[in-house]
Amino acid sequence: MSVHKYTTAKGPRWSVAYSRPDGTRTQKRGFLTKTAAKAWETKLVSDILTGQWVDEKGGKQTIGELGDAWLNRQTHLKPSSLRSLRNVWEAKVKPQWGSRTLDSVKHTEVADWLANMTTREGKPLAATTKRYAHQILNNIYKDAVRDRAILTNPVEGIPLPKKTRARKTYLTHEQLQAFAAACGEYETLVLVIGYCGLRWGEAIALTTNDIDLLRHRITINKNAVWLDKKVHLGTPKSNEERTVPIIGLVADKLEKHMRTVPTGGLVWEAPRGGYVPRPNAREGYWARAIKTSGIPRITPHELRHTAASLAVQSGANIKAVQRMLGHSSAAMTLDVYADLFDDDLDQLADRLNASNPSGGAYIALRAMLYAKAL
């Protein structure tokens, strides 16, 4: 580092030439006195040694330009996930923060913004959308801190809104089979999702090569997602191939259906060929089948809930349910379907009481109170 004197029309000035931590050379100009330049140089050395140094120009970058760049780097995400992030960025984050510089944003500003975000109609915004908005802005600042463009992240420490869990719809065997039959040519597709727990995109991507009727197994290694009227074929959500069992009823239906499908072809096709679009729960064959079968309104994704429910009722352990659904962990499965395991708690209490010499009286009392409640 070095301090230099130079001349301007307004008189002498001083500058400090120095090397950034990455080795590039730059300078800070405009000091009125050599003492001021030396003091700044001393602080600079201290900041570099203690890890407090940031590039002065870095904080003047706008969140808009950094946000666009951050989104363009998210090439590891699934197309549907990237689209969700981009939609929230364009609709919520960029309009609010795009023109602001990194160093101009305060922690409380972001906290107030997240707490008071609303829809166009002025209604409170869904927790999921708020979490996406937080994720985008937080990651922009995380990268800026790593690049030494700014010292601290004003988004850090802001509590995320809790997601409200909608009540899940679980179909019985009879309801599922009646609904599937009412779906006509897509009966087997509905049964595969409802009994095997596939995601819609995983199911419509199946080819005859993925189904082993002798072993009653389906191999899931692809996922077809409709975005902007185009299909993006990729790996399953977990990025891992998995195999799920097929019950006899579904295997029999599949065996008959696959006689009409060419070897290696898609197991189900749209009327004009190609991948089957996701149905609308409010109109079309799906809505008509709901009305005909008399079941509660249900979306294609919610059929996975039925698969989980029927598996748990059959006695499947949490690890088996996790593998069937393709969740990243058993903890995730327990979190999503905690309500399915409430009965297990009662059974556990009964077993513990039964093993306790004085526990029998408690079981009898609980049974009596339950009967009165009915």
C-alpha positions, 0 to 999 in steps of 0.5 A: 500500500502507498499514499500519494499526493496529486494536484487538482484544480481545487488544490492538492489531494491524497490517494491510497493505492492498495491491493484487494484481498483477491490481488487486484490493484485499485485506489481510493482518491480525494483525501484532503490531507495526508493524515486523513489518507493515512488514517483510512489506510490504517483502517483498511489494513485492519479490516483486511486482517480481521475479515471486515473488508468489503469493496466500497463499490460493491454495495452500490450494485442494485438488487435488480441486477444481482437478482436476475444474475442469481436466478440465471445461476439456478440451473440445478433446479427443476423447471417447475421450481425455477418458474415458481421462483422467477414468478415471485421475483418478477411479481413481488421482489423486483418491483419492491427492491430492484432499484435499491442498492445493496447497502441501502436496505435495512433489516426492519424494512425487509421484516415489515415488507414480508409481514405485510405482503398482500395479493393484488386484491389486498388479501394476505399473501400465502405463506409459501409465496412469502417464503419464496420471496424471503429465499430470493432476497436472502440468497442475493444478500448471501452471495453479496456477503461472500463476494465481499460486496457488503458486510452483513445480510439485512435479511438474516434473522427474519422469522419465516411465516409458518405454512398453514396445513390444509386438511388432507383428503384421504379416499377409501379403497371403495372411493378410489376404485369408483373414482378411477372407474369413472375416469374411463380410459385413465382408470389405470393411471388413477389407480397407479397414483392412488395405490403406488403414490407416484407424482402426476409427472412421474406417472405420465412419463412411464413407459412399458419398459418401466413396468414389471408385471411379473414382479409387480414392480414399477421403476420410476426414473423420469418426470414429465412436467408441463410448463408453458404448454411444453413438456420438460422431461427430467429426473424425479423430484428427489433426483433418485430412481426408485421402485414401488410395488403394484397390488394385484388389482392394479397389476391386473388392470395394467396387464389388460391396458398394456396389451394396447400399448406398443412396447417401449411406448408411453403407458398413457397418452393424450387423445392426440398423442404425447404426454397426458396433461394434468387434469383440471379438478373443476372441469373436464373428465376429472371433475365429471368423475368426481361428481359421478363417484360422489367423492370429495373434490380432489386434485391429482397430487392429492391422490398421493395422500390416499396412497400414503393413507392406504399404505399406513392402514395396511401396516406399512412402516414409515420407511416403506412409505417414504420409499414409495412416495420418493421423499428425501427422508422419513422425517419429511414423510412423518412431517407431511403425514403426521395425522396418519400416525395418531392411532399409533400413539394410542396403540403405543399407550395401550401396549405400554399399559398392557406391559404394566401390571397396573395398566389394565385398569387404565385401558378399560377406563379409556375404552369406557370413556370413549364409548360414552363419548360416542 
